[in-house]
């Protein structure tokens, strides 16, 4: 079966503190080797309403930096 839809992102979720559906903000929590971990936060009170993990984007490890070159002191 082929994939019919791309990534979904919630625009509103039920907030137990506000006791109603509220707009949410998506916050990046962690960048993993195989994706990213996001948290949904209530836009009104700031309560955490859920998490989602995105996959598919491979994060390349950073290339090692060359050692700094020594500089000559001018006198």
FENGI-V893422 format. One record per residue. N is the residue number from 1. SS is DSSP state (H for helix, E for strand, - for the rest). D_LAST is the distance of its C-alpha to the last C-alpha in Angstrom with 2 decimals. Layout:
# FENGI-V893422
n & ss & d_last
N & SS & D_LAST
N & SS & D_LAST
This chain:
# FENGI-V893422
n & ss & d_last
1 & - & 73.16
2 & - & 70.39
3 & - & 68.08
4 & - & 69.48
5 & - & 66.88
6 & - & 63.10
7 & - & 61.21
8 & - & 62.95
9 & - & 61.25
10 & - & 63.24
11 & - & 63.44
12 & E & 65.72
13 & E & 66.63
14 & E & 69.00
15 & E & 67.27
16 & - & 69.19
17 & - & 67.66
18 & - & 68.62
19 & - & 71.80
20 & E & 71.56
21 & E & 69.74
22 & E & 66.35
23 & E & 63.58
24 & E & 60.75
25 & E & 57.01
26 & E & 55.45
27 & E & 52.33
28 & E & 50.14
29 & E & 50.03
30 & E & 48.57
31 & E & 47.32
32 & E & 48.91
33 & - & 48.55
34 & - & 51.96
35 & E & 52.02
36 & E & 51.45
37 & E & 53.21
38 & E & 54.20
39 & E & 56.03
40 & E & 58.55
41 & E & 58.36
42 & E & 61.03
43 & - & 59.80
44 & - & 61.92
45 & - & 61.40
46 & - & 58.51
47 & - & 60.60
48 & E & 59.74
49 & E & 62.56
50 & E & 61.64
51 & E & 59.14
52 & E & 58.86
53 & E & 56.96
54 & E & 56.09
55 & E & 55.79
56 & - & 55.29
57 & - & 51.67
58 & - & 49.67
59 & - & 46.22
60 & - & 43.81
61 & - & 41.48
62 & - & 37.85
63 & - & 36.00
64 & - & 33.39
65 & - & 29.85
66 & - & 27.43
67 & - & 24.78
68 & - & 21.45
69 & - & 18.93
70 & - & 15.79
71 & - & 12.62
72 & - & 9.45
73 & - & 6.39
74 & - & 3.79
75 & - & 0.00
